Amino acid sequence: MPNLQSEEKRRRGIYLLPNAFTTANLFAGFFAVVQAMNGRFEIAAIAIFLALVFDGMDGRVARLTNTQSAFGEQYDSLADMISFGMAPALVMYVWALQGLGRWGWLAAFVYVVGAALRLARFNINIAVVDKRFFQGLPSPAAAALVAGFVWLAVDNKFTFSANVVPWIGFAFTVYAGVAMVSNAPFYSGKSFALGRSVPFWVLLVLVAAFVFVSADPPLVLFGLFVIYGLSGWFIMAWRWRRARELARRRSDAHHPERPEQHDAE
């Protein structure tokens, strides 16, 4: 009995290492909002990408060190709502959407409510859904899609002539918000184990990826997240097509064609 009580007490405790990464995630999201208010949009976008890195590390560190806790799960979810829900919407709104009037803040709200619904659904379905895929676009990827466009536009000095750039930002913001609450499956990457040995060529690919990203970070990262942001719909279409083929095969197996009957001469 004492061992069980001590184990329960240990699980209820607050572990420093994974929650430190969660706090760094939260700080990066808050810092992005502050920088957007000061008109430093490139720094704000980079801060959101840093939040994405910290968010990816806290869960993996908790699993590797066996320090998962209910407190950590709730804290991570609240931090994600700030860093990947409010922060990207506010950065995009201050940078481009406020010039669109009510359409601008409505697009930002669609994104925020999409992130909130996405995180709430993830929390209640965490033990039900396929671990290999997310149901809907994950909020960090949605944030990277929005912040990536801001970073790319600011880095390349896109102008707001003819009001084109704000409407492109509007489209990305609304798409990210809607994609988060969709049923499209997006690959999660959780099946990849950091502690597992890998061939030497995997390390070479990793180095090449770092070189590729460092060549032009805003362009490469935005392009990668655009591809990922569309991948779920291709997976959904492929699954739908495969389901139709299986249904057709089953139908053919249960109802084979009758041989033609020829009239006797």
C-alpha positions in Angstrom: 0.0 0.0 0.0 2.8 2.6 0.8 4.4 1.9 -2.5 1.1 2.5 -4.3 0.6 5.8 -2.5 4.1 7.0 -3.2 3.7 6.1 -6.9 0.4 8.0 -7.0 2.1 11.0 -5.4 4.9 10.8 -7.8 2.5 10.8 -10.8 0.7 13.8 -9.4 3.9 15.8 -9.0 5.2 18.5 -11.4 8.2 17.4 -13.4 10.6 20.1 -14.1 12.2 19.1 -17.4 9.2 18.5 -19.7 7.3 21.5 -18.2 10.3 23.7 -18.7 10.0 23.1 -22.4 6.2 23.8 -22.2 7.0 27.0 -20.5 9.5 27.9 -23.2 6.7 27.2 -25.7 4.3 29.5 -23.9 7.0 32.2 -23.6 7.7 32.0 -27.3 4.0 32.4 -28.2 3.7 35.4 -25.8 6.9 36.9 -27.2 5.4 36.6 -30.7 2.4 38.6 -29.7 4.5 41.3 -28.1 6.8 41.6 -31.1 3.8 41.8 -33.5 2.4 44.7 -31.4 5.8 46.4 -31.8 5.7 45.9 -35.6 8.5 43.3 -35.6 6.6 40.7 -37.6 9.6 38.7 -38.8 10.8 38.1 -35.2 7.2 37.3 -34.2 7.0 34.6 -36.9 10.3 33.1 -35.9 9.2 33.0 -32.3 6.2 30.9 -33.3 8.5 28.5 -35.1 10.6 28.3 -31.9 7.4 27.5 -30.0 6.8 24.7 -32.4 10.3 23.2 -31.6 9.7 23.5 -27.9 6.3 21.9 -28.2 7.8 19.0 -30.1 10.4 18.5 -27.4 8.3 18.5 -24.3 6.3 15.5 -25.1 9.3 13.5 -26.4 11.3 14.4 -23.3 8.4 13.3 -21.0 8.2 10.0 -22.8 11.9 9.4 -22.8 12.3 10.2 -19.1 9.0 8.6 -18.1 7.8 11.8 -16.6 4.3 12.1 -18.1 1.6 13.6 -15.9 -1.9 14.8 -16.1 -0.7 18.3 -15.1 1.8 18.3 -18.0 -0.9 17.3 -20.5 -3.2 20.1 -19.4 -0.4 22.7 -19.2 0.8 21.7 -22.7 -2.7 22.1 -24.1 -3.1 25.5 -22.6 0.3 26.6 -23.8 -0.6 25.3 -27.3 -3.7 27.4 -27.3 -1.6 30.5 -26.7 1.3 29.8 -29.0 -0.6 28.1 -31.9 -4.1 29.5 -31.4 -4.0 33.1 -30.3 -0.5 34.1 -31.3 -0.6 33.3 -35.0 -4.1 34.8 -35.4 -3.0 38.1 -33.7 0.3 38.2 -35.7 -1.5 37.8 -39.0 -4.2 40.2 -37.9 -1.9 43.0 -36.9 0.3 42.5 -39.9 -2.3 42.2 -42.7 -5.8 41.4 -41.8 -6.8 44.5 -39.9 -6.9 46.4 -43.2 -9.7 44.1 -44.4 -12.1 45.4 -41.7 -14.6 42.9 -40.3 -13.4 40.2 -42.8 -10.0 40.4 -41.2 -11.0 39.9 -37.6 -13.5 37.2 -38.7 -10.8 35.3 -40.4 -8.6 35.6 -37.3 -11.5 34.4 -35.1 -12.1 31.4 -37.4 -8.5 30.4 -36.9 -8.7 30.8 -33.1 -11.9 28.9 -32.7 -10.6 26.2 -35.0 -7.5 25.8 -32.8 -9.6 25.7 -29.6 -11.9 23.0 -31.1 -8.9 21.1 -32.5 -7.2 20.9 -29.1 -10.4 20.0 -27.3 -11.1 17.2 -29.7 -7.6 16.0 -29.4 -7.8 15.8 -25.6 -11.0 13.7 -25.6 -9.9 11.4 -28.5 -6.3 10.9 -27.4 -6.9 7.2 -26.5 -9.2 6.5 -29.4 -7.7 7.7 -32.7 -5.0 6.1 -34.7 -1.6 7.1 -33.2 0.0 7.3 -36.7 -2.3 10.1 -37.9 -3.8 13.3 -36.5 -7.5 13.9 -37.0 -7.4 17.3 -38.7 -4.4 19.5 -39.2 -2.5 19.8 -35.9 -2.4 23.2 -34.4 1.4 23.6 -34.6 1.4 22.9 -38.3 -1.5 25.4 -38.8 0.5 28.0 -36.8 3.5 27.3 -39.0 1.4 27.7 -42.1 0.2 31.2 -41.0 3.4 32.4 -39.4 5.4 31.0 -42.3 3.5 33.1 -44.8 4.2 36.2 -42.7 7.9 35.4 -42.4 8.1 34.7 -46.1 6.3 37.9 -47.1 8.3 40.1 -44.7 11.6 38.6 -45.6 10.9 39.1 -49.3 9.4 42.6 -48.7 6.0 41.8 -50.3 4.0 44.9 -50.8 0.3 45.4 -50.1 -0.3 46.9 -53.5 -3.8 46.1 -54.9 -4.6 44.5 -51.5 -3.5 41.1 -52.8 -1.2 40.1 -49.9 -3.9 40.6 -47.2 -6.4 38.5 -49.0 -3.8 35.8 -49.5 -3.2 36.0 -45.7 -6.9 35.8 -45.2 -7.1 32.6 -47.3 -4.3 30.9 -45.4 -5.8 31.9 -42.1 -9.2 30.6 -42.9 -7.9 27.4 -44.5 -5.7 26.6 -41.5 -8.7 27.2 -39.1 -11.0 25.0 -41.2 -8.4 22.3 -41.7 -7.8 21.9 -38.0 -11.5 20.9 -37.4 -11.6 18.6 -40.5 -11.5 14.8 -40.5 -8.5 14.7 -42.9 -5.8 12.4 -41.5 -2.3 14.0 -41.2 0.7 11.9 -40.5 1.8 12.4 -36.8 5.3 11.1 -36.8 4.8 9.6 -33.3 5.7 6.1 -34.6 9.3 7.4 -35.1 11.3 6.4 -32.0 14.3 8.6 -31.1 15.9 5.8 -29.1 15.9 3.3 -32.0 19.0 2.8 -34.0 18.9 3.9 -37.6 21.1 3.3 -40.7 23.9 5.7 -41.4 22.2 7.2 -44.4 19.4 8.5 -42.2 22.0 10.8 -40.5 23.2 12.0 -43.9 19.6 12.8 -44.9 19.2 14.7 -41.6 22.3 16.8 -42.3 21.1 17.4 -45.9 17.8 18.6 -44.5 19.5 21.1 -42.2 21.6 22.4 -45.1 18.5 22.6 -47.3 16.5 24.6 -44.7 19.4 26.9 -43.9 19.7 27.9 -47.6 16.5 29.9 -47.3 14.6 29.2 -44.0 11.4 31.2 -44.6 10.9 29.8 -48.2 11.8 26.2 -47.4 9.9 26.0 -44.1 6.8 27.6 -45.6 6.9 25.3 -48.6 7.3 22.2 -46.4 4.3 23.1 -44.2 2.2 23.9 -47.3 2.9 20.4 -48.6 2.1 19.0 -45.1 -1.0 21.1 -44.9 -2.3 19.6 -48.1 -1.1 16.0 -47.5 -4.1 15.1 -45.3 -6.6 15.6 -48.2 -4.5 13.4 -50.5 -4.4 10.7 -47.8 -8.2 11.0 -47.4 -8.7 10.7 -51.1 -6.5 7.7 -51.3 -8.4 6.0 -48.4 -11.7 6.8 -50.0 -10.6 5.3 -53.3 -9.2 2.2 -51.6 -12.5 1.8 -49.6 -14.5 2.0 -52.9 -12.3 -0.6 -54.5 -12.7 -3.0 -51.5 -16.4 -2.4 -51.5 -16.6 -3.2 -55.2 -14.5 -6.4 -54.8 -16.7 -7.6 -51.9 -19.8 -6.9 -54.0 -18.4 -8.9 -56.9 -17.5 -11.7 -54.6 -21.0 -11.9 -53.1 -22.8 -11.4 -56.4 -20.8 -13.2 -59.1 -22.0 -12.7 -62.7 -24.3 -15.4 -63.9 -23.0 -17.4 -66.9 -24.8 -16.5 -70.1 -27.6 -19.0 -70.9 -27.8 -19.9 -74.6 -31.1 -21.0 -76.1 -30.9 -24.6 -77.3 -31.2 -24.8 -81.0 
